[in-house]
Amino acid sequence: MLRGFSEMGAPLVFKVCAMCYTKKPISLFRPAKGYRNGIFFRCRQCESDTSTAWYHRNKERAKAQRRAFKKEHPELEYQRTKSWRALQEALPDVNFAEHITQSYCQGYVSIITDPK
């Protein structure tokens, strides 16, 4: 089945989030290949809230996982750091200390690392 299509073959325009039960456009859901319609069951906002809550409950575990990943994949860490520096140079007027969230930064980093 193609992403964003119902079982009847009609294109999906809206979807109800399984967490907040709000009807939202499918653009507010992330893709998920393992699901029937190719769209994750929670909206991006609920996903972000869930991730943030997990992080606050498991700070030490999250930090340990991050340290282990950085140690096992130094080349990816180098690329992440390089992208972050490019982002800061490309947008010098943005105060990143105020706006630091993973999804916010990933969106801009992907623009810099994969320009169209």
C-alpha positions, 0 to 999 in steps of 0.5 A: 500500500502506498503511503498516505492512502486508505485501504480503499485506495483513496488518498488520506488527507486527515488522520486522527492521532491515537494519543490526543484524538485530534483530527490533523492533516497527514503532513503532521504525522511522520512516515512509517514503513511498517504501518498499513497506510505508511503513516505513524499512529501519533502526530509529531507533537505527541511524538515530541511530547512522548520523547521529551517525557521519556528523556526527563524520566531517564536522563542518565540512561539517555546520556549514557546511550548518547555517549556510547553512540558517539564513541561507536560512531565518531564519523557520524558525530563529526558530520553532526558537529560539522552540520551544526556549525554550518547551520550556525553560520548560515543563520547568524541572527538566530539565537539557538539557545532559545530554540533548541529542540531536536526536530527544529534543528534537524529540519534546518540541518537537513536543508544545509546538508541536502540542499535542493 
